[in-house]
């Protein structure tokens, strides 16, 4: 069986390396006779043609990561390489779809084989029968380079899919057609520099482990507005930025991810459910079609690609799902769109790496994770960014990557969290104590940080208000002072504090309960525009500044804290967006009037 034979198959058009299974260890299969195979080649394992990928080659023995269930495989079964790396299909039909980790469309699979995924099923990622209306942008005679747009397809009511020249191809257009085509039909003919004619289709393929090229990476200076107050105001992420959400079980990682997917002002969202519970993906599938996109008014699904690799699906496919997701996101970025990639959770992906590393008998690193964990995480997050895309027009696109991390027992000193924090610039640390006290989102304002804040101060000043950066600093100072005073209160009680400190404690409570607390399931409170966030913060801090002045004039604290307007300040978060200007103006006037009345009665 050791004799390796290479056979050329006319139907497939490339050399295939034929081997035999010698060992099966869970998702790892060792095959002999694979001398002509390459690293990261996709292979077909056994008579059932299970999909796998070569991870290691020693002599003629190849170690293969199989992306499907391997029970029942036995030594001696055939292994055939396809000669191609693991790739994704890119073209019209990606949006509103749900794929598994290796880009098999789950909806189509259900129709074909039922609700349980059958082994060895090969279904193309994109529909080969559906016709799309192709509208040319380029004309005959135009000289184009890789990345240039040749035409567009209106994929759905809100999204224009731009068909680009494939990477590595340039030339002048010989022919271009308008009309309805499938993704495999020729829409244009390119004459290359060496005089060859090349047919162009709407679909292209790209290896998932290779970063798509770009012209230049830019410094991210514009925030990705999410509608979540603690994120947008205190710890913003930039368009093209990277963020991590570590937190223990039950602290609300998935709900935060869902909120970001629903409300962030990206043009597109790629949501990867990597090793998470099936019911969480079900929530996404049930909610997203029902929810309305705040910008277009259409269903959120119309700008979403879902990749589901739940905890009961083959563990090895988790490893692929992250790369599948980010390659699709890069493709849309290259069109000039702003894309948000949400990975929930990278810990499950790291666990898949650890399992495969253990089966390969590699030397383990910290806590059994492979030594290359940090570099793999860095490779993933570094594919995010704001870029000038390839092509003659120099479009700008951005890809923001937000990864949830699930440290065991909430211990953020474990390897996956620490390796992630070395790479990302935003840390939204979820706190179990906040979650237990029903404060959501449970992002701890004392431990979290954003390294993009300083770069984006000009944007906030120019687009929201010049006061916002000062308000943000004051808010953080009040919250930090509260944390320090809290220890004194626990020891000797609140009455031991000075009047000024009591006002600080009261303002901090108002910031926590009225501003930072946000109900994801409330019809209005689920999303706050930046202008509303600014007006809310201004209200709370106006009360704080006025109260501090009143204290200097010996105003009774009890009366100060029991001002009737404070009830309206607390409920301001539930004011609909179209009534913000009117109602907030009324509250500000009421606050000013009640403070003046109190000062005239009580003040010295």
Buried (B, 14 or more C-beta within 10 A) or exposed (E): EEEBEEEEEEEEEEEBBBBBBBEBEBBBBBBBBBBBBBEBBBBBBBEBBBBBBBBBBEEBBBBBBBBBBBEEBEBEBBBBBBBBBBBBBBBBBBBBBBBBBBBBBBEBBEEEEEEEBEBBBEEBBBBEEEEBEBEBEBEEEBBBEBBBBBBBBBBBEBBEBBBBBBBEBBBBBBBBEEEEBBBEBBBBBBBEEEEEEBEBBBBBEBBBBBEBBBEEEBEBBBBBBBBBBBBBBBBBBBBBBBBBBBBBEEBBBBBBBBBBBBBBBBBBBBBBBBBBEEEBBEBBBEBBEEBEBBEEEBBBBBBBBBBBBBBEBBBBBBBBBBBBBBBBBBBBBBBBBBBBBBBBBBBBBBBBBBBBBBBBEBEEBBEEBBEBBBEBBBBBBEBBBBBBBBBBEEBBBBBBBBBBBBBEEBEBEBBBBBBBBEBBBBBBBBBBEBBEEEBBBBBBBEEBBBEBBEBBBEBBBEBBBEBBBEBBEBBBEBBEBBEEBEEEBEEEEBEEBEBEBBBBBBBBEBBBEBBBBBEBEEEEBBBBBBBBBBBBBBBBBBBBEBBBBBBEEEBBBEEBBEBEBBEBBBEBBEBEEEEBEEBBEEBBEBBEEBBEEBBEEBEE
